[in-house]
């Protein structure tokens, strides 16, 4: 039997640029970053399915993808490589699951519609939108909304972890979530329009303003310690604003490219906010899959060459 092999890479995120509801429908605006999950799928390399036991969701998604394409009878060997933190709001599950689906499709020389990935992902749990190209607006609970907003704007992100974990399913099942989101749709809508304008005009200052408004609006729902003080500090030191993981523990200081590794800025933040346990210097990138053989640039991004043909 011929062994079929495919690999794919999908970015994680630093929370979201905006999250809330519009007319009662959930949505988020993705914030993909240059920190990736890589998955390799081999078909016919074993007499039984082999996969990391802590990646059951990814395995089930890959099996569903193969069922859709008519390869239900082929056994899977699944390899997952990712250091994305779990339960922090950095889309670790989405990145693994989506990379697995894209890898499975690449193994059988099929180019999947990201909407196929979305349907599989949402059957597992509420999902981020990092498998869509560019920066996307997406209903992360039911998949009723999708809009590609444009390309990623050059933007550095100092991702800050305030500690603890948040379970996505538990958060999205909160009884007070619908009423809270409905009461704050005006502010969330304002934040969304600012971010949309920022992406359309390639203006990171507008993106920063919108993300900050969404972050502050979310404080009453999932409080981040010292967020208001962090925003003041960041803005006074040349940042565009601050975004958060609306159902996670991280926040991102949005800065000009290169300043995410500015030692004086980072050390100042850590000194002034001792509640921050860990930080990660990242950059905003476009969502969607990357594949082996692509050029890996020094900024951590990949080229967009296809995996087939």
N, C-alpha and C positions, 0 to 999 in steps of 0.2 A: 504493500500500500504506500502510495506517495505521501510523504509528510508535508503538510501545508503549514506555513509559518507566517505570522504577521505581528508587527509591533506598532505601537502608537504611544504618543506622549500627549497629555492634556494638562493645562495649567490649573493650579489651585487658585485661591483668591485671598485677598485681605478684606474679609467682610463684604459689604456692599456699598455702592455709592449712594443708593436710595433704597428704602424698603417700606412698604405699607400696603394700602389698598386704594383702588380707584373704582368708585361706584360699587363697592363691596367685593371687588375681585382682587385677590392678592397679586402683588408684583414685587420684583426687585430689579435693580440695575446692577449688572455684574461688575466686579472689580478684579479681573484676572491679573495674576502676577507671575513673574518669571521664577516660579518654583513649581516643579512638575512631578506628576506621577507617570511612570512608564510601565506598560504592560506588554508582555509577549505571550502570544497564543500559538500553540503547536497542536495541530490536528493529526491523529494517526500515529503519534509518537509513543503511545502507551496503550495497554489493554484496559486501562481504567482511567477515570478522571483523576487528575492530580492538581491540587491547588493549595495555597496557604490557608490554613484553617481559620485565620483571622481575616480572611477576605471572602467570606461566604457570599456576601452581597454581590461582589464583583463576579464571582464564579456563576451565580444564578443569572446575572445579567448576560454574561457571555453565552450561557446555554440557551437563553431566550433568543438572543441574536441569531445563533446558529439554527434554532428551530424555524425562525422566520425565513431563513435563506435555504432551508431544505437540507441541513447537515446534522440532523438530530442523531444520526447513527454514529457520528465520529466522536471518539473520545478526545478529551481536552487535557493538555498540560498547560497550566497557567502560571506565569511568573510575574510578580508585582514588585516594582522597585519604587519606593516613595519614602521621603522623610518628612512629609507634611504633617504637622501636629494634628492630633485627633480631637474632636469635640471642642475646637477653639473658634469655629467660624471661618475656617480657611479652605473649605470645600474639599477636604481630603477624601471623603466617600465619593463625592461626585467625580473627582479627578480619576480615582481608581476605576470606578464603574464605567465611566465614559471611555477612558483609555482602553479598557477591556473590550468594549463593544466595537470601537474603531479598529482595534487590533484583530478581532475576530473577522470583521468585514474585510480587512486588508489581506488576511490569510486566504480568503476565497475570492479575492480580486473584485470586490464590490465596493463602490463608493456610497456610503449610507447617507441618507438625509438626517441632519441633526435632530429633526423632529422625531425620527424613529428612536434615537437615543433618549430623547426627552420622555417619550411614552414609557420606555423600559425603566428609566430612572425613577419616574414618579410613581410607578407601580411598587417601588421599594420604599421610598420615603420622599419627603419634600427635598427638592434638589436645587443646587445652584445652576447658573446658566453658562458655565465656562466651556461647555462643549459647543456653543454657538460661536460663529465668527465675530470678530470685533468686540464691541461693547453692546450688550443686549439687554432689553427689557423683557422680562419673562415672569409668567405666573408660576411660581415655584411650588405651588401646592397641587393645582389641578391642570396646569398647562393651557389655560384658556386664553392667555395673552402671550404674544411674542412679537417683538419688533427689534430689528437690527438698528441701533442708533448711530453707528459709524465706527471709524477706526479708533484705536487707542491713541490718546494724546500723550506726547512725551511727559512723563510724570514719575518722580521718585516717591517711594512710600517707605517710611520708617514704621514697620509693624510692631506694635507694642502689646505684650501679653500681660493682662492684669491678673492672671492666675485663675484657677478653677476650670470647670468644664460645663458645657451646656449640651443637653441631649436634644437634637433637632426635633424628633418626634414628640417629645414631651412639651417642648416650647410651643410647637404649632398646634397642639391640642389644648392649650390653655383656654379655660372658659371665658376669660375676660378679653381675649385677643381680638375677636371681631368688633366688639363695642369700642375698644380702645382705638383700633385702626380707623373705624368709621368717624369717631370724634376728631381725629387728627388728619383727615383726608385733605383739608385745605392746606395745612403746612406741608404735608407730604407732596401734594401737587405742586406747590411753589418750589420745593426742593427738586422735584423731577424736571420742571421747566428750566431751572438754572443749569442742571447737569446736561440736559439735552442741548441747550444753547452753547454750553461750554464745549461739548463734543463737536457740534456743528461748526463752531467758529475756531476750533482748536485752541480754546482759551482755558488754561488750567485754573485761572482765578475764579471763573464762573463755576467750574466743576467743584472747586474747593468750597465755595459758598453754599452750593446745593447740598453737598455731602455733609457739611457742618450742620446745616439746618435739619437734615434728616437724623443725624446723630443726636442732636439736642432733643428733638421730638421723641426719640426712642428712650430717653433717660427714664421716663416714668414707667416704662414697660420692662426694661432690663438695664438696671443702673450700672454705669461704669464709674468707679471711684475717681474723683478729681477730674472728670471730663471737662467741666467748664474751665477749670484752672489750666488744664492741658491745652485747650483751645486758645486761651489768652496767651499762654507762653509761646505756643507754636506760631501764632500770627505775629507776635512781637519779634520773632526771630526769622521772619521771612518765609514762613510756610503759607500755602494757599488755603489751608483748612485742615480738618480732621474728619475722617470717616470711621465707621465702626462696623463690627459684625453685629447685626441687629438681633441675631439669635446665637451669639457666641461671646467670647471673652476678649477678642483683640480689638484694637483701635489702630488707625493708620494716620500718621502725620504726612500730609501731602506736600511735597517739596519739589523744586526744580530738579531735573535729572542730574545726578551726581551728588546731590546733597544728602541722599539717603545714607551715604557712607561718610558724611562729614563728622569727623571724630569729636569736634568741639560741640556741635549741635547735639549729637547723640549723648555725649557724656553730660551735657547740661540737662537734658531731659531726664536721664536716669538719676542724676543728683537731686533734681527738684521733685521727682515723683518716685519715691522709694517703693510704692505699691507695685510698680512695674517689675515683673520678674525676669522677662526675657524680651529681646528685641531682634528684629530681622530686617536687614536692608534689602528692599525689593524695588521693582519697577512695574508700572502698569504695562500690560501687553494685551494683544488681541486674544480672544478665546479661540476655541477650535483645536482640531488635532494637529500634531506634528509627527513626522515619521523618520525612521532611521535613514541615514544618507543625506539628511538635510544639513546645511551649513549651520554650525553652532557658533553664533557670534559672541563677541566678548561681553556684550550687555546681557547675555543669558537668554536671548530670544533665538528663534529658529526661522529659517526661510520657509516659504510656503509651497515648496514643490510637492506634487501629488505622490501618492504611494504606488500608483499603478500606471500602466500605459507607457 
